[in-house]
């Protein structure tokens, strides 16, 4: 029998596969969806370096993700008004619209995946996961 950590990783992979399948309808990768979500959620335009840090990837990889999003008209690059050498990323209205659709679809997939759990079990799972995340 798998240990708790293995079971947790297996459950996370299963949910991630469901998310990936859902994102395929918009031809967006999970990494692109996450980047778009971060750009849309930011209070101010994000520098590429900040986005890379939030995504926990190297700046060159963030550039590639932004290139893909920009080619689809979901984000635009602008010079950072505080530092002309830096570039900021902003969501377009289409990017904001798609981010909402993706978030709704992700919530639907998560609800479907977790539907096997009674409400009390799901609440307990939330409590446990929140504790683990807080300690991470």
N, CA, C and O of each residue as an XYZ file, in Angstrom:
544
protein
N       0.846     -1.189      0.000
C       0.000      0.000      0.000
C       0.884      1.242      0.000
O       1.912      1.288      0.677
N       0.476      2.235     -0.758
C       1.220      3.487     -0.810
C       1.092      4.239      0.499
O       0.085      4.132      1.198
N       2.132      5.005      0.824
C       2.094      5.855      1.991
C       1.284      7.110      1.720
O       0.862      7.362      0.591
N       1.074      7.884      2.757
C       0.277      9.104      2.660
C       0.832     10.059      1.597
O       0.078     10.617      0.799
N       2.152     10.240      1.595
C       2.753     11.139      0.611
C       2.508     10.671     -0.808
O       2.212     11.478     -1.690
N       2.632      9.357     -1.037
C       2.379      8.810     -2.372
C       0.926      9.001     -2.786
O       0.639      9.361     -3.928
N       0.023      8.761     -1.860
C      -1.396      8.944     -2.162
C      -1.714     10.403     -2.482
O      -2.480     10.696     -3.400
N      -1.121     11.303     -1.718
C      -1.338     12.729     -1.961
C      -0.815     13.122     -3.342
O      -1.478     13.855     -4.076
N       0.373     12.634     -3.692
C       0.940     12.942     -5.013
C       0.092     12.332     -6.134
O      -0.099     12.963     -7.173
N      -0.410     11.133     -5.938
C      -1.257     10.487     -6.950
C      -2.548     11.270     -7.147
O      -2.990     11.469     -8.279
N      -3.153     11.713     -6.050
C      -4.374     12.519     -6.150
C      -4.097     13.842     -6.865
O      -4.884     14.276     -7.706
N      -2.969     14.482     -6.525
C      -2.616     15.755     -7.164
C      -2.387     15.562     -8.659
O      -2.819     16.386     -9.465
N      -1.705     14.473     -9.033
C      -1.470     14.208    -10.463
C      -2.786     13.964    -11.199
O      -2.964     14.429    -12.325
N      -3.706     13.237    -10.570
C      -5.001     12.977    -11.202
C      -5.765     14.275    -11.432
O      -6.364     14.470    -12.489
N      -5.742     15.154    -10.449
C      -6.423     16.441    -10.601
C      -5.727     17.288    -11.662
O      -6.391     17.953    -12.457
N      -4.405     17.269    -11.680
C      -3.652     18.017    -12.684
C      -3.964     17.518    -14.096
O      -4.071     18.321    -15.023
N      -4.110     16.204    -14.268
C      -4.481     15.654    -15.584
C      -5.851     16.161    -16.008
O      -6.061     16.502    -17.172
N      -6.778     16.210    -15.065
C      -8.119     16.726    -15.375
C      -8.043     18.189    -15.802
O      -8.694     18.601    -16.763
N      -7.236     18.972    -15.074
C      -7.060     20.375    -15.444
C      -6.462     20.485    -16.840
O      -6.921     21.286    -17.654
N      -5.449     19.690    -17.115
C      -4.809     19.730    -18.427
C      -5.778     19.424    -19.547
O      -5.760     20.086    -20.584
N      -6.627     18.422    -19.347
C      -7.625     18.075    -20.360
C      -8.618     19.214    -20.564
O      -9.035     19.492    -21.689
N      -8.992     19.869    -19.471
C      -9.920     21.002    -19.563
C      -9.282     22.163    -20.318
O      -9.935     22.803    -21.142
N      -8.003     22.436    -20.039
C      -7.316     23.548    -20.692
C      -7.127     23.317    -22.186
O      -7.003     24.272    -22.952
N      -7.106     22.067    -22.596
C      -6.871     21.744    -24.016
C      -7.921     22.384    -24.916
O      -7.634     22.702    -26.071
N      -9.127     22.575    -24.406
C     -10.165     23.182    -25.258
C      -9.809     24.609    -25.664
O     -10.302     25.109    -26.676
N      -8.954     25.265    -24.878
C      -8.525     26.625    -25.214
C      -7.094     26.646    -25.747
O      -6.541     27.713    -26.009
N      -6.499     25.467    -25.905
C      -5.121     25.347    -26.391
C      -4.159     26.139    -25.498
O      -3.295     26.874    -25.976
N      -4.340     25.963    -24.199
C      -3.508     26.623    -23.198
C      -2.885     25.540    -22.324
O      -3.575     24.615    -21.895
N      -1.602     25.649    -22.062
C      -0.933     24.691    -21.185
C      -1.184     25.079    -19.728
O      -1.549     26.221    -19.446
N      -0.993     24.142    -18.808
C      -1.140     24.503    -17.390
C      -0.219     25.652    -16.974
O      -0.625     26.516    -16.198
N       1.006     25.670    -17.478
C       1.930     26.753    -17.149
C       1.462     28.102    -17.675
O       1.593     29.122    -16.999
N       0.921     28.098    -18.876
C       0.392     29.340    -19.434
C      -0.825     29.815    -18.654
O      -0.987     31.010    -18.410
N      -1.685     28.869    -18.262
C      -2.875     29.235    -17.487
C      -2.476     29.827    -16.140
O      -3.068     30.806    -15.688
N      -1.486     29.241    -15.511
C      -1.026     29.756    -14.216
C      -0.439     31.154    -14.371
O      -0.709     32.038    -13.558
N       0.367     31.355    -15.418
C       0.951     32.673    -15.660
C      -0.141     33.699    -15.925
O      -0.098     34.810    -15.397
N      -1.115     33.328    -16.738
C      -2.218     34.247    -17.033
C      -2.977     34.592    -15.762
O      -3.335     35.750    -15.549
N      -3.225     33.603    -14.918
C      -3.927     33.844    -13.654
C      -3.163     34.833    -12.784
O      -3.761     35.722    -12.176
N      -1.843     34.681    -12.723
C      -1.019     35.588    -11.919
C      -1.016     37.003    -12.484
O      -1.084     37.973    -11.729
N      -0.938     37.125    -13.794
C      -0.934     38.454    -14.429
C      -2.271     39.145    -14.193
O      -2.309     40.332    -13.872
N      -3.364     38.408    -14.351
C      -4.699     38.992    -14.148
C      -4.898     39.390    -12.687
O      -5.502     40.424    -12.402
N      -4.399     38.582    -11.770
C      -4.615     38.831    -10.335
C      -3.733     39.942     -9.778
O      -4.024     40.474     -8.707
N      -2.677     40.297    -10.471
C      -1.738     41.301     -9.961
C      -2.406     42.671     -9.883
O      -3.160     43.060    -10.775
N      -2.118     43.394     -8.804
C      -2.656     44.745     -8.645
C      -2.034     45.709     -9.648
O      -2.695     46.618    -10.149
N      -0.756     45.497     -9.929
C      -0.026     46.336    -10.877
C       0.566     45.433    -11.948
O       0.661     44.220    -11.758
N       0.969     46.024    -13.081
C       1.633     45.195    -14.091
C       2.836     44.470    -13.480
O       3.587     45.046    -12.693
N       3.005     43.208    -13.854
C       4.109     42.407    -13.328
C       5.331     42.523    -14.228
O       5.224     42.435    -15.451
N       6.479     42.718    -13.620
C       7.721     42.612    -14.385
C       7.904     41.148    -14.759
O       7.462     40.252    -14.040
N       8.555     40.918    -15.884
C       8.842     39.543    -16.289
C       9.611     38.799    -15.203
O       9.347     37.624    -14.949
N      10.551     39.471    -14.566
C      11.342     38.829    -13.508
C      10.466     38.448    -12.316
O      10.684     37.403    -11.702
N       9.479     39.278    -11.980
C       8.550     38.966    -10.888
C       7.683     37.764    -11.248
O       7.433     36.892    -10.416
N       7.229     37.733    -12.500
C       6.413     36.609    -12.950
C       7.216     35.314    -12.877
O       6.704     34.289    -12.426
N       8.469     35.359    -13.318
C       9.327     34.174    -13.249
C       9.465     33.700    -11.806
O       9.403     32.502    -11.532
N       9.650     34.632    -10.899
C       9.795     34.279     -9.483
C       8.516     33.655     -8.935
O       8.572     32.656     -8.217
N       7.369     34.232     -9.267
C       6.090     33.689     -8.802
C       5.822     32.294     -9.369
O       5.236     31.441     -8.702
N       6.259     32.078    -10.607
C       6.081     30.778    -11.250
C       7.159     29.776    -10.847
O       7.063     28.584    -11.141
N       8.183     30.282    -10.169
C       9.344     29.471     -9.769
C      10.033     28.845    -10.975
O      10.370     27.661    -10.985
N      10.230     29.692    -12.001
C      10.949     29.274    -13.194
C      11.999     30.327    -13.525
O      11.955     31.437    -12.994
N      12.934     29.986    -14.391
C      13.975     30.933    -14.769
C      13.369     32.000    -15.683
O      12.397     31.729    -16.389
N      13.933     33.210    -15.675
C      13.375     34.292    -16.498
C      13.213     33.928    -17.976
O      12.245     34.348    -18.609
N      14.142     33.158    -18.528
C      14.040     32.782    -19.947
C      12.773     31.961    -20.199
O      12.103     32.138    -21.217
N      12.456     31.075    -19.276
C      11.238     30.273    -19.421
C       9.994     31.142    -19.292
O       9.005     30.916    -19.990
N      10.034     32.131    -18.409
C       8.908     33.062    -18.275
C       8.715     33.832    -19.572
O       7.585     34.087    -19.989
N       9.815     34.200    -20.201
C       9.733     34.899    -21.489
C       9.020     34.028    -22.519
O       8.193     34.525    -23.283
N       9.332     32.742    -22.547
C       8.690     31.834    -23.492
C       7.190     31.695    -23.214
O       6.386     31.651    -24.145
N       6.820     31.627    -21.941
C       5.410     31.540    -21.575
C       4.690     32.812    -22.012
O       3.605     32.749    -22.590
N       5.294     33.965    -21.736
C       4.686     35.241    -22.115
C       4.620     35.372    -23.634
O       3.640     35.893    -24.167
N       5.652     34.907    -24.334
C       5.615     34.921    -25.808
C       4.376     34.187    -26.323
O       3.671     34.680    -27.203
N       4.121     32.998    -25.758
C       2.976     32.196    -26.194
C       1.661     32.911    -25.888
O       0.758     32.936    -26.725
N       1.552     33.488    -24.702
C       0.332     34.215    -24.339
C       0.155     35.468    -25.196
O      -0.956     35.803    -25.606
N       1.258     36.147    -25.456
C       1.192     37.366    -26.270
C       0.793     37.047    -27.711
O       0.038     37.798    -28.328
N       1.295     35.941    -28.243
C       0.957     35.574    -29.626
C      -0.528     35.274    -29.782
O      -1.070     35.362    -30.883
N      -1.181     34.921    -28.688
C      -2.618     34.645    -28.699
C      -3.437     35.879    -28.341
O      -4.666     35.812    -28.317
N      -2.783     37.002    -28.062
C      -3.494     38.227    -27.717
C      -4.030     38.246    -26.301
O      -4.968     38.986    -26.003
N      -3.438     37.430    -25.410
C      -3.930     37.338    -24.041
C      -3.197     38.268    -23.087
O      -3.743     38.646    -22.051
N      -1.974     38.638    -23.422
C      -1.189     39.592    -22.640
C      -0.450     40.515    -23.593
O      -0.294     40.220    -24.778
N      -0.001     41.633    -23.053
C       0.868     42.560    -23.791
C       2.044     42.922    -22.898
O       1.962     42.873    -21.671
N       3.128     43.282    -23.545
C       4.309     43.768    -22.819
C       4.331     45.286    -22.919
O       3.958     45.867    -23.938
N       4.775     45.910    -21.836
C       4.938     47.365    -21.788
C       6.232     47.658    -21.046
O       6.618     46.906    -20.151
N       6.907     48.747    -21.408
C       8.086     49.140    -20.626
C       7.665     49.494    -19.202
O       6.604     50.081    -18.986
N       8.485     49.141    -18.258
C       8.226     49.486    -16.856
C       8.442     50.990    -16.712
O       9.534     51.476    -17.004
N       7.433     51.738    -16.273
C       7.585     53.188    -16.154
C       8.667     53.593    -15.144
O       9.227     54.685    -15.236
N       8.958     52.710    -14.183
C       9.963     53.028    -13.166
C      11.375     52.645    -13.606
O      12.350     53.122    -13.026
N      11.495     51.790    -14.625
C      12.802     51.314    -15.075
C      12.694     50.913    -16.541
O      12.169     49.849    -16.867
N      13.193     51.771    -17.417
C      13.061     51.534    -18.853
C      13.705     50.235    -19.314
O      13.363     49.720    -20.379
N      14.630     49.700    -18.529
C      15.294     48.450    -18.918
C      14.411     47.231    -18.664
O      14.646     46.164    -19.231
N      13.409     47.384    -17.825
C      12.548     46.260    -17.452
C      11.269     46.261    -18.285
O      10.827     47.299    -18.777
N      10.693     45.084    -18.427
C       9.443     44.917    -19.169
C       8.373     44.393    -18.237
O       8.616     43.497    -17.428
N       7.178     44.965    -18.360
C       6.036     44.519    -17.571
C       5.059     43.769    -18.472
O       5.041     43.954    -19.689
N       4.262     42.931    -17.855
C       3.258     42.142    -18.567
C       1.888     42.512    -18.017
O       1.688     42.569    -16.804
N       0.948     42.763    -18.922
C      -0.430     43.089    -18.549
C      -1.369     42.189    -19.333
O      -1.083     41.831    -20.475
N      -2.484     41.824    -18.724
C      -3.499     41.034    -19.416
C      -4.322     41.940    -20.325
O      -4.607     43.090    -19.990
N      -4.694     41.406    -21.465
C      -5.630     42.100    -22.347
C      -7.045     41.770    -21.877
O      -7.227     40.930    -20.996
N      -8.028     42.414    -22.452
C      -9.410     42.089    -22.087
C      -9.720     40.639    -22.459
O     -10.455     39.962    -21.740
N      -9.172     40.158    -23.566
C      -9.361     38.757    -23.945
C      -8.683     37.831    -22.935
O      -9.224     36.778    -22.599
N      -7.505     38.220    -22.451
C      -6.820     37.440    -21.429
C      -7.614     37.384    -20.140
O      -7.702     36.334    -19.504
N      -8.190     38.505    -19.755
C      -9.021     38.535    -18.547
C     -10.253     37.654    -18.715
O     -10.637     36.931    -17.795
N     -10.867     37.716    -19.886
C     -12.055     36.892    -20.171
C     -11.701     35.410    -20.104
O     -12.420     34.625    -19.486
N     -10.595     35.029    -20.736
C     -10.198     33.628    -20.741
C      -9.807     33.163    -19.341
O     -10.087     32.024    -18.967
N      -9.173     34.019    -18.578
C      -8.786     33.651    -17.209
C     -10.015     33.294    -16.374
O      -9.964     32.363    -15.570
N     -11.107     34.014    -16.553
C     -12.349     33.717    -15.833
C     -12.905     32.368    -16.278
O     -13.326     31.565    -15.445
N     -12.910     32.117    -17.586
C     -13.402     30.833    -18.095
C     -12.569     29.674    -17.559
O     -13.106     28.641    -17.159
N     -11.257     29.860    -17.557
C     -10.354     28.809    -17.072
C     -10.584     28.570    -15.585
O     -10.648     27.421    -15.147
N     -10.706     29.625    -14.816
C     -10.911     29.465    -13.370
C     -12.224     28.758    -13.084
O     -12.290     27.905    -12.199
N     -13.267     29.101    -13.821
C     -14.557     28.425    -13.647
C     -14.443     26.940    -14.004
O     -14.985     26.087    -13.301
N     -13.746     26.639    -15.084
C     -13.571     25.243    -15.506
C     -12.731     24.470    -14.495
O     -13.016     23.307    -14.211
N     -11.709     25.104    -13.956
C     -10.881     24.440    -12.931
C     -11.710     24.129    -11.693
O     -11.598     23.041    -11.128
N     -12.536     25.068    -11.272
C     -13.389     24.846    -10.099
C     -14.369     23.701    -10.360
O     -14.619     22.882     -9.475
N     -14.916     23.644    -11.559
C     -15.838     22.570    -11.922
C     -15.131     21.221    -11.883
O     -15.682     20.247    -11.371
N     -13.916     21.157    -12.420
C     -13.151     19.906    -12.406
C     -12.806     19.490    -10.978
O     -12.906     18.313    -10.632
N     -12.406     20.441    -10.160
C     -12.082     20.118     -8.769
C     -13.315     19.600     -8.038
O     -13.230     18.623     -7.293
N     -14.454     20.243     -8.244
C     -15.689     19.793     -7.604
C     -16.061     18.384     -8.063
O     -16.483     17.559     -7.253
N     -15.905     18.108     -9.357
C     -16.221     16.777     -9.876
C     -15.269     15.733     -9.296
O     -15.696     14.634     -8.940
N     -13.992     16.067     -9.201
C     -12.990     15.148     -8.666
C     -13.263     14.842     -7.197
O     -13.123     13.699     -6.761
N     -13.650     15.855     -6.442
C     -13.858     15.706     -5.004
C     -15.283     15.289     -4.636
O     -15.593     15.124     -3.456
N     -16.147     15.119     -5.635
C     -17.553     14.798     -5.384
C     -17.743     13.458     -4.672
O     -18.795     13.216     -4.080
N     -16.740     12.594     -4.725
C     -16.854     11.292     -4.052
C     -16.787     11.437     -2.535
O     -17.126     10.510     -1.800
N     -16.348     12.604     -2.074
C     -16.221     12.827     -0.630
C     -17.485     13.471     -0.069
O     -17.995     14.434     -0.642
N     -17.993     12.950      1.043
C     -19.089     13.643      1.720
C     -18.599     15.027      2.200
O     -17.398     15.248      2.355
N     -19.522     15.922      2.425
C     -19.176     17.299      2.808
C     -18.263     17.352      4.027
O     -17.327     18.149      4.061
N     -18.521     16.520      5.021
C     -17.686     16.521      6.236
C     -16.252     16.113      5.917
O     -15.306     16.711      6.429
N     -16.089     15.094      5.069
C     -14.744     14.649      4.685
C     -14.014     15.732      3.895
O     -12.819     15.959      4.081
N     -14.750     16.386      3.022
C     -14.119     17.445      2.220
C     -13.687     18.603      3.115
O     -12.608     19.163      2.923
N     -14.501     18.957      4.069
C     -14.134     20.024      5.007
C     -12.893     19.630      5.802
O     -12.013     20.457      6.043
N     -12.827     18.371      6.204
C     -11.657     17.894      6.942
C     -10.417     17.889      6.056
O      -9.329     18.259      6.499
N     -10.584     17.470      4.808
C      -9.459     17.503      3.864
C      -8.976     18.937      3.668
O      -7.769     19.181      3.662
N      -9.883     19.877      3.510
C      -9.509     21.292      3.382
C      -8.708     21.747      4.604
O      -7.677     22.406      4.470
N      -9.194     21.387      5.800
C      -8.506     21.777      7.025
C      -7.090     21.210      7.065
O      -6.146     21.919      7.414
N      -6.941     19.957      6.714
C      -5.634     19.305      6.735
C      -4.707     19.928      5.699
O      -3.556     20.241      6.004
N      -5.200     20.108      4.479
C      -4.356     20.683      3.419
C      -3.951     22.117      3.740
O      -2.812     22.507      3.485
N      -4.863     22.902      4.294
C      -4.511     24.267      4.692
C      -3.395     24.276      5.723
O      -2.509     25.130      5.677
N      -3.434     23.336      6.647
C      -2.390     23.227      7.655
C      -1.054     22.860      7.004
O      -0.019     23.439      7.335
N      -1.081     21.913      6.092
C       0.154     21.522      5.399
C       0.726     22.677      4.573
O       1.934     22.913      4.578
N      -0.136     23.379      3.876
C       0.321     24.509      3.054
C       0.896     25.615      3.924
O       1.895     26.236      3.560
N       0.285     25.861      5.051
C       0.774     26.915      5.965
C       2.157     26.586      6.491
O       2.943     27.489      6.776
N       2.462     25.313      6.623
C       3.756     24.884      7.149
C       4.829     24.801      6.072
O       6.015     24.697      6.386
N       4.428     24.844      4.819
C       5.379     24.667      3.710
C       6.316     25.857      3.550
O       7.169     25.856      2.663
